[in-house]
Amino acid sequence: MLEIPTGQGAPIESIRLAANALELGVLLSVADADLDAFARNISQLKPYYAALSAAASNNNTTTERKCHVLGLNLMNLLVDNRLSEFHAELELLTEDDAKSSYVSFPITLERQLMVGSYDEVLAAQSAVPDPSYNFFMEQLLETVRDSIADCVEVSYKLMKLDDAVKMMKFDSVSELQEYIQEKREDWIVEDGRLMFQPPPIGSKAVDIPSQKLMGQALSYATELERIV
């Protein structure tokens, strides 16, 4: 782990250089889809950012990639549904940080999710401020699509495939069909339409046939009494 120069008058350039190195580590960990390395780099960056912010007398106490990194961290917290940490990070932002497109993007996404504007969240895939955000967007979109699918299957008996493609923001019917094969095997595709079926028995705790099991248990108990 890199060490922050200590003592009064610690060289700002040395702190900024160390922060720049860790910021590159953050971007590389996202490119490698290594969330453990991502978390380590973010954790190590925080004291460097604090040291730079404390140097208020310096005219340039930030780094080129700070807002980019802060935005990626917010995306990670949002995808993991760690909303208390998400809002704690927002409290630490400066006014300039919050205005950056890197940071305002995840803030807007969080607001859309809170009010259930899933359509806007899905549409945001084409408006990411940097390609590095796509790693987290793919995970978020998968979660949102699952939520939409849950709503659709309890709200409709039938739906045209084209309508489902638009609603779930797929690029084609084939992509929708792949999703169905992977995650919604109980959906039936027929004549260009979707037919929604209830989930298979046993897939949820509420589906356990408790009355049947209780009846069998009572029957077994009765038979045992007869034998005794």
Secondary structure, DSSP 8 states (H G I E B T S, - for coil): ------STT--HHHHHHHHHHHHHHHHHHHHTT-HHHHHHHHHHHHHHHHHHHH-TTSS--S-TTHHHHHHHHHHHHHHTT-HHHHHHHHHT--HHHHHSHHHHHHHHHHHHHHTT-HHHHHHGGGG-SSGGGHHHHHHHHHHHHHHHHHHHHHH-SEEEHHHHHHHTT-SSHHHHHHHHHHH-TT-EEETTEEE-----TTSSGGGS-HHHHHHHHHHHHHHHHHH-
